[in-house]
Amino acid sequence: MDGKVLELAKGLFQQKSLLIMGRGYNFATCLEGALKVKELTYMHSEGIMAGELKHGPLALVDHTMPVIMIVTRDPVYVVRKSIAYRDNF
C-alpha cells in the first residue's frame, strides 16, 4: 500500500489543481480530502459530488487535471465505475 501511495504522490506533486469526487456519504470524505490537500500542499483542490460533474466542474477538467474518485462497493458502485471509465478518470 505504501508504494502505491508514494506513486500517487509523485504523480500529483507538481500539479496545480486536484479534483476529488464522491457520492452520498463519501462526499464528506471528498471535502475533507480536498481540505487536507490544501492545508498540507497549498495546492488548489476541490471536493465535489460525482453527480454534479456535468453541471459545471467538467469545464475545469482536461487531460492534464488529476481526478481522484472515491468509490465504495455500494448499490451504485457499478454506475460510478462505468462513469470513471467512460470519462477516462
N, CA, C and O atoms as a GROMACS GRO file, in nm:
protein
  356
    1MET      N    1   0.081  -0.120   0.000
    1MET     CA    2   0.000   0.000   0.000
    1MET      C    3   0.086   0.126   0.000
    1MET      O    4   0.056   0.222  -0.072
    2ASP      N    5   0.192   0.128   0.080
    2ASP     CA    6   0.277   0.247   0.086
    2ASP      C    7   0.337   0.281  -0.050
    2ASP      O    8   0.349   0.398  -0.085
    3GLY      N    9   0.374   0.179  -0.126
    3GLY     CA   10   0.430   0.201  -0.258
    3GLY      C   11   0.330   0.266  -0.353
    3GLY      O   12   0.366   0.352  -0.432
    4LYS      N   13   0.206   0.225  -0.344
    4LYS     CA   14   0.101   0.283  -0.428
    4LYS      C   15   0.074   0.428  -0.391
    4LYS      O   16   0.054   0.513  -0.478
    5VAL      N   17   0.075   0.457  -0.262
    5VAL     CA   18   0.054   0.594  -0.216
    5VAL      C   19   0.170   0.683  -0.260
    5VAL      O   20   0.148   0.796  -0.304
    6LEU      N   21   0.291   0.634  -0.250
    6LEU     CA   22   0.408   0.709  -0.294
    6LEU      C   23   0.402   0.736  -0.444
    6LEU      O   24   0.434   0.846  -0.489
    7GLU      N   25   0.362   0.636  -0.521
    7GLU     CA   26   0.349   0.652  -0.666
    7GLU      C   27   0.244   0.759  -0.698
    7GLU      O   28   0.264   0.842  -0.787
    8LEU      N   29   0.132   0.755  -0.628
    8LEU     CA   30   0.027   0.855  -0.646
    8LEU      C   31   0.078   0.994  -0.611
    8LEU      O   32   0.053   1.090  -0.684
    9ALA      N   33   0.148   1.007  -0.500
    9ALA     CA   34   0.201   1.136  -0.456
    9ALA      C   35   0.300   1.193  -0.558
    9ALA      O   36   0.300   1.313  -0.584
   10LYS      N   37   0.384   1.108  -0.614
   10LYS     CA   38   0.480   1.154  -0.715
   10LYS      C   39   0.408   1.206  -0.839
   10LYS      O   40   0.454   1.302  -0.901
   11GLY      N   41   0.297   1.143  -0.874
   11GLY     CA   42   0.220   1.188  -0.990
   11GLY      C   43   0.147   1.320  -0.966
   11GLY      O   44   0.119   1.393  -1.061
   12LEU      N   45   0.116   1.350  -0.841
   12LEU     CA   46   0.042   1.471  -0.808
   12LEU      C   47   0.131   1.587  -0.764
   12LEU      O   48   0.086   1.701  -0.756
   13PHE      N   49   0.256   1.559  -0.737
   13PHE     CA   50   0.348   1.652  -0.673
   13PHE      C   51   0.350   1.791  -0.738
   13PHE      O   52   0.345   1.891  -0.666
   14GLN      N   53   0.359   1.800  -0.868
   14GLN     CA   54   0.373   1.930  -0.933
   14GLN      C   55   0.247   1.977  -1.004
   14GLN      O   56   0.253   2.068  -1.088
   15GLN      N   57   0.135   1.919  -0.971
   15GLN     CA   58   0.009   1.962  -1.031
   15GLN      C   59  -0.038   2.092  -0.966
   15GLN      O   60  -0.004   2.121  -0.851
   16LYS      N   61  -0.116   2.170  -1.040
   16LYS     CA   62  -0.168   2.295  -0.987
   16LYS      C   63  -0.302   2.276  -0.917
   16LYS      O   64  -0.335   2.351  -0.824
   17SER      N   65  -0.379   2.177  -0.961
   17SER     CA   66  -0.513   2.156  -0.906
   17SER      C   67  -0.541   2.007  -0.895
   17SER      O   68  -0.476   1.924  -0.958
   18LEU      N   69  -0.640   1.976  -0.813
   18LEU     CA   70  -0.682   1.838  -0.792
   18LEU      C   71  -0.832   1.837  -0.765
   18LEU      O   72  -0.882   1.920  -0.690
   19LEU      N   73  -0.903   1.744  -0.828
   19LEU     CA   74  -1.046   1.728  -0.807
   19LEU      C   75  -1.069   1.595  -0.738
   19LEU      O   76  -1.018   1.492  -0.784
   20ILE      N   77  -1.144   1.595  -0.629
   20ILE     CA   78  -1.176   1.472  -0.557
   20ILE      C   79  -1.328   1.456  -0.561
   20ILE      O   80  -1.402   1.541  -0.512
   21MET      N   81  -1.374   1.344  -0.620
   21MET     CA   82  -1.517   1.323  -0.641
   21MET      C   83  -1.568   1.205  -0.560
   21MET      O   84  -1.496   1.108  -0.537
   22GLY      N   85  -1.692   1.215  -0.519
   22GLY     CA   86  -1.758   1.107  -0.449
   22GLY      C   87  -1.908   1.128  -0.450
   22GLY      O   88  -1.957   1.226  -0.505
   23ARG      N   89  -1.979   1.036  -0.389
   23ARG     CA   90  -2.125   1.043  -0.388
   23ARG      C   91  -2.177   0.998  -0.252
   23ARG      O   92  -2.115   0.916  -0.185
   24GLY      N   93  -2.290   1.053  -0.213
   24GLY     CA   94  -2.352   1.014  -0.087
   24GLY      C   95  -2.263   1.048   0.031
   24GLY      O   96  -2.208   1.158   0.039
   25TYR      N   97  -2.250   0.953   0.124
   25TYR     CA   98  -2.169   0.980   0.243
   25TYR      C   99  -2.022   0.996   0.209
   25TYR      O  100  -1.946   1.049   0.291
   26ASN      N  101  -1.978   0.953   0.092
   26ASN     CA  102  -1.839   0.973   0.051
   26ASN      C  103  -1.811   1.118   0.012
   26ASN      O  104  -1.695   1.157  -0.002
   27PHE      N  105  -1.915   1.198  -0.005
   27PHE     CA  106  -1.895   1.339  -0.035
   27PHE      C  107  -1.819   1.407   0.079
   27PHE      O  108  -1.733   1.491   0.054
   28ALA      N  109  -1.852   1.372   0.203
   28ALA     CA  110  -1.779   1.428   0.318
   28ALA      C  111  -1.632   1.390   0.312
   28ALA      O  112  -1.545   1.471   0.346
   29THR      N  113  -1.602   1.268   0.269
   29THR     CA  114  -1.464   1.224   0.252
   29THR      C  115  -1.393   1.310   0.148
   29THR      O  116  -1.277   1.346   0.165
   30CYS      N  117  -1.463   1.342   0.040
   30CYS     CA  118  -1.406   1.426  -0.066
   30CYS      C  119  -1.374   1.566  -0.015
   30CYS      O  120  -1.266   1.620  -0.041
   31LEU      N  121  -1.468   1.623   0.058
   31LEU     CA  122  -1.445   1.757   0.112
   31LEU      C  123  -1.328   1.759   0.209
   31LEU      O  124  -1.243   1.849   0.204
   32GLU      N  125  -1.322   1.661   0.296
   32GLU     CA  126  -1.213   1.654   0.394
   32GLU      C  127  -1.080   1.628   0.324
   32GLU      O  128  -0.978   1.686   0.360
   33GLY      N  129  -1.081   1.540   0.225
   33GLY     CA  130  -0.958   1.511   0.150
   33GLY      C  131  -0.907   1.635   0.079
   33GLY      O  132  -0.787   1.663   0.081
   34ALA      N  133  -0.997   1.709   0.016
   34ALA     CA  134  -0.957   1.832  -0.054
   34ALA      C  135  -0.902   1.934   0.045
   34ALA      O  136  -0.804   2.003   0.016
   35LEU      N  137  -0.964   1.945   0.162
   35LEU     CA  138  -0.916   2.037   0.264
   35LEU      C  139  -0.775   1.998   0.311
   35LEU      O  140  -0.689   2.084   0.326
   36LYS      N  141  -0.752   1.870   0.333
   36LYS     CA  142  -0.619   1.824   0.377
   36LYS      C  143  -0.514   1.853   0.271
   36LYS      O  144  -0.403   1.895   0.304
   37VAL      N  145  -0.548   1.832   0.144
   37VAL     CA  146  -0.454   1.862   0.035
   37VAL      C  147  -0.421   2.011   0.037
   37VAL      O  148  -0.304   2.048   0.025
   38LYS      N  149  -0.522   2.096   0.051
   38LYS     CA  150  -0.499   2.241   0.056
   38LYS      C  151  -0.409   2.279   0.173
   38LYS      O  152  -0.314   2.356   0.158
   39GLU      N  153  -0.439   2.223   0.291
   39GLU     CA  154  -0.364   2.258   0.411
   39GLU      C  155  -0.219   2.212   0.405
   39GLU      O  156  -0.129   2.282   0.451
   40LEU      N  157  -0.197   2.095   0.349
   40LEU     CA  158  -0.062   2.037   0.352
   40LEU      C  159   0.025   2.077   0.234
   40LEU      O  160   0.147   2.079   0.246
   41THR      N  161  -0.037   2.108   0.120
   41THR     CA  162   0.043   2.132  -0.001
   41THR      C  163   0.021   2.269  -0.063
   41THR      O  164   0.097   2.309  -0.152
   42TYR      N  165  -0.080   2.341  -0.017
   42TYR     CA  166  -0.118   2.470  -0.076
   42TYR      C  167  -0.161   2.456  -0.222
   42TYR      O  168  -0.160   2.553  -0.297
   43MET      N  169  -0.198   2.335  -0.262
   43MET     CA  170  -0.248   2.309  -0.397
   43MET      C  171  -0.398   2.338  -0.400
   43MET      O  172  -0.468   2.309  -0.304
   44HIS      N  173  -0.445   2.394  -0.510
   44HIS     CA  174  -0.589   2.413  -0.526
   44HIS      C  175  -0.653   2.275  -0.539
   44HIS      O  176  -0.615   2.196  -0.626
   45SER      N  177  -0.748   2.245  -0.453
   45SER     CA  178  -0.819   2.118  -0.460
   45SER      C  179  -0.964   2.139  -0.422
   45SER      O  180  -0.996   2.221  -0.336
   46GLU      N  181  -1.051   2.065  -0.488
   46GLU     CA  182  -1.195   2.076  -0.464
   46GLU      C  183  -1.254   1.938  -0.444
   46GLU      O  184  -1.216   1.843  -0.513
   47GLY      N  185  -1.346   1.927  -0.351
   47GLY     CA  186  -1.425   1.807  -0.334
   47GLY      C  187  -1.562   1.831  -0.394
   47GLY      O  188  -1.628   1.928  -0.358
   48ILE      N  189  -1.605   1.745  -0.485
   48ILE     CA  190  -1.735   1.765  -0.550
   48ILE      C  191  -1.816   1.636  -0.549
   48ILE      O  192  -1.761   1.526  -0.540
   49MET      N  193  -1.948   1.652  -0.560
   49MET     CA  194  -2.037   1.538  -0.574
   49MET      C  195  -2.022   1.483  -0.715
   49MET      O  196  -2.023   1.559  -0.812
   50ALA      N  197  -2.008   1.354  -0.728
   50ALA     CA  198  -1.989   1.292  -0.859
   50ALA      C  199  -2.103   1.325  -0.953
   50ALA      O  200  -2.080   1.343  -1.073
   51GLY      N  201  -2.225   1.332  -0.904
   51GLY     CA  202  -2.340   1.362  -0.988
   51GLY      C  203  -2.344   1.504  -1.039
   51GLY      O  204  -2.418   1.534  -1.132
   52GLU      N  205  -2.265   1.593  -0.979
   52GLU     CA  206  -2.264   1.733  -1.019
   52GLU      C  207  -2.156   1.765  -1.122
   52GLU      O  208  -2.146   1.878  -1.168
   53LEU      N  209  -2.078   1.668  -1.159
   53LEU     CA  210  -1.966   1.693  -1.250
   53LEU      C  211  -2.012   1.757  -1.381
   53LEU      O  212  -1.948   1.849  -1.430
   54LYS      N  213  -2.121   1.708  -1.436
   54LYS     CA  214  -2.168   1.759  -1.565
   54LYS      C  215  -2.233   1.897  -1.554
   54LYS      O  216  -2.264   1.958  -1.656
   55HIS      N  217  -2.254   1.948  -1.432
   55HIS     CA  218  -2.321   2.076  -1.413
   55HIS      C  219  -2.224   2.189  -1.381
   55HIS      O  220  -2.259   2.280  -1.305
   56GLY      N  221  -2.107   2.186  -1.436
   56GLY     CA  222  -2.013   2.295  -1.415
   56GLY      C  223  -1.869   2.255  -1.401
   56GLY      O  224  -1.785   2.298  -1.480
   57PRO      N  225  -1.835   2.171  -1.300
   57PRO     CA  226  -1.694   2.138  -1.280
   57PRO      C  227  -1.628   2.068  -1.398
   57PRO      O  228  -1.505   2.072  -1.411
   58LEU      N  229  -1.706   2.005  -1.485
   58LEU     CA  230  -1.648   1.936  -1.601
   58LEU      C  231  -1.570   2.034  -1.689
   58LEU      O  232  -1.475   1.995  -1.757
   59ALA      N  233  -1.610   2.162  -1.688
   59ALA     CA  234  -1.539   2.263  -1.766
   59ALA      C  235  -1.395   2.281  -1.717
   59ALA      O  236  -1.310   2.327  -1.793
   60LEU      N  237  -1.367   2.245  -1.592
   60LEU     CA  238  -1.232   2.258  -1.536
   60LEU      C  239  -1.143   2.140  -1.571
   60LEU      O  240  -1.020   2.150  -1.562
   61VAL      N  241  -1.204   2.029  -1.611
   61VAL     CA  242  -1.129   1.905  -1.628
   61VAL      C  243  -1.080   1.891  -1.772
   61VAL      O  244  -1.158   1.901  -1.866
   62ASP      N  245  -0.951   1.868  -1.785
   62ASP     CA  246  -0.894   1.831  -1.915
   62ASP      C  247  -0.800   1.713  -1.892
   62ASP      O  248  -0.795   1.658  -1.782
   63HIS      N  249  -0.728   1.673  -1.994
   63HIS     CA  250  -0.644   1.554  -1.983
   63HIS      C  251  -0.527   1.570  -1.885
   63HIS      O  252  -0.463   1.472  -1.849
   64THR      N  253  -0.499   1.693  -1.842
   64THR     CA  254  -0.386   1.714  -1.750
   64THR      C  255  -0.429   1.724  -1.604
   64THR      O  256  -0.345   1.717  -1.514
   65MET      N  257  -0.559   1.741  -1.579
   65MET     CA  258  -0.604   1.761  -1.440
   65MET      C  259  -0.626   1.628  -1.371
   65MET      O  260  -0.701   1.543  -1.419
   66PRO      N  261  -0.560   1.608  -1.257
   66PRO     CA  262  -0.580   1.484  -1.184
   66PRO      C  263  -0.716   1.482  -1.113
   66PRO      O  264  -0.760   1.582  -1.057
   67VAL      N  265  -0.780   1.365  -1.118
   67VAL     CA  266  -0.909   1.345  -1.054
   67VAL      C  267  -0.900   1.219  -0.969
   67VAL      O  268  -0.862   1.113  -1.018
   68ILE      N  269  -0.936   1.231  -0.842
   68ILE     CA  270  -0.945   1.115  -0.754
   68ILE      C  271  -1.093   1.090  -0.731
   68ILE      O  272  -1.166   1.180  -0.692
   69MET      N  273  -1.136   0.968  -0.756
   69MET     CA  274  -1.277   0.934  -0.740
   69MET      C  275  -1.289   0.834  -0.625
   69MET      O  276  -1.232   0.725  -0.631
   70ILE      N  277  -1.363   0.872  -0.520
   70ILE     CA  278  -1.386   0.786  -0.406
   70ILE      C  279  -1.503   0.694  -0.440
   70ILE      O  280  -1.616   0.740  -0.455
   71VAL      N  281  -1.475   0.565  -0.452
   71VAL     CA  282  -1.579   0.469  -0.491
   71VAL      C  283  -1.578   0.353  -0.392
   71VAL      O  284  -1.475   0.288  -0.373
   72THR      N  285  -1.691   0.328  -0.331
   72THR     CA  286  -1.705   0.213  -0.242
   72THR      C  287  -1.803   0.114  -0.304
   72THR      O  288  -1.880   0.149  -0.393
   73ARG      N  289  -1.799  -0.008  -0.257
   73ARG     CA  290  -1.887  -0.112  -0.312
   73ARG      C  291  -2.025  -0.102  -0.247
   73ARG      O  292  -2.058  -0.176  -0.154
   74ASP      N  293  -2.104  -0.010  -0.298
   74ASP     CA  294  -2.241   0.008  -0.252
   74ASP      C  295  -2.334  -0.014  -0.371
   74ASP      O  296  -2.288  -0.055  -0.478
   75PRO      N  297  -2.464   0.012  -0.358
   75PRO     CA  298  -2.557  -0.017  -0.468
   75PRO      C  299  -2.528   0.055  -0.600
   75PRO      O  300  -2.570   0.007  -0.705
   76VAL      N  301  -2.458   0.168  -0.598
   76VAL     CA  302  -2.430   0.238  -0.723
   76VAL      C  303  -2.283   0.224  -0.766
   76VAL      O  304  -2.234   0.302  -0.848
   77TYR      N  305  -2.214   0.126  -0.712
   77TYR     CA  306  -2.073   0.103  -0.743
   77TYR      C  307  -2.050   0.085  -0.893
   77TYR      O  308  -1.961   0.148  -0.950
   78VAL      N  309  -2.130   0.001  -0.956
   78VAL     CA  310  -2.112  -0.029  -1.099
   78VAL      C  311  -2.134   0.097  -1.183
   78VAL      O  312  -2.062   0.119  -1.280
   79VAL      N  313  -2.231   0.178  -1.146
   79VAL     CA  314  -2.259   0.302  -1.220
   79VAL      C  315  -2.141   0.397  -1.211
   79VAL      O  316  -2.097   0.451  -1.312
   80ARG      N  317  -2.088   0.418  -1.091
   80ARG     CA  318  -1.974   0.510  -1.075
   80ARG      C  319  -1.850   0.458  -1.144
   80ARG      O  320  -1.774   0.535  -1.203
   81LYS      N  321  -1.829   0.328  -1.138
   81LYS     CA  322  -1.713   0.270  -1.205
   81LYS      C  323  -1.723   0.290  -1.356
   81LYS      O  324  -1.624   0.321  -1.421
   82SER      N  325  -1.843   0.274  -1.411
   82SER     CA  326  -1.860   0.293  -1.555
   82SER      C  327  -1.841   0.440  -1.593
   82SER      O  328  -1.789   0.469  -1.701
   83ILE      N  329  -1.883   0.533  -1.506
   83ILE     CA  330  -1.861   0.676  -1.532
   83ILE      C  331  -1.711   0.706  -1.536
   83ILE      O  332  -1.665   0.780  -1.622
   84ALA      N  333  -1.638   0.649  -1.443
   84ALA     CA  334  -1.493   0.672  -1.439
   84ALA      C  335  -1.426   0.622  -1.566
   84ALA      O  336  -1.339   0.690  -1.621
   85TYR      N  337  -1.465   0.505  -1.613
   85TYR     CA  338  -1.406   0.452  -1.736
   85TYR      C  339  -1.453   0.529  -1.858
   85TYR      O  340  -1.373   0.558  -1.948
   86ARG      N  341  -1.580   0.564  -1.863
   86ARG     CA  342  -1.635   0.634  -1.978
   86ARG      C  343  -1.570   0.771  -1.995
   86ARG      O  344  -1.537   0.811  -2.107
   87ASP      N  345  -1.552   0.842  -1.885
   87ASP     CA  346  -1.496   0.977  -1.891
   87ASP      C  347  -1.344   0.980  -1.875
   87ASP      O  348  -1.284   1.086  -1.862
   88ASN      N  349  -1.283   0.861  -1.877
   88ASN     CA  350  -1.136   0.848  -1.869
   88ASN      C  351  -1.076   0.906  -1.742
   88ASN      O  352  -0.970   0.968  -1.747
   89PHE      N  353  -1.142   0.886  -1.628
   89PHE     CA  354  -1.088   0.931  -1.499
   89PHE      C  355  -0.999   0.824  -1.443
   89PHE      O  356  -0.942   0.841  -1.335
   0.00000   0.00000   0.00000
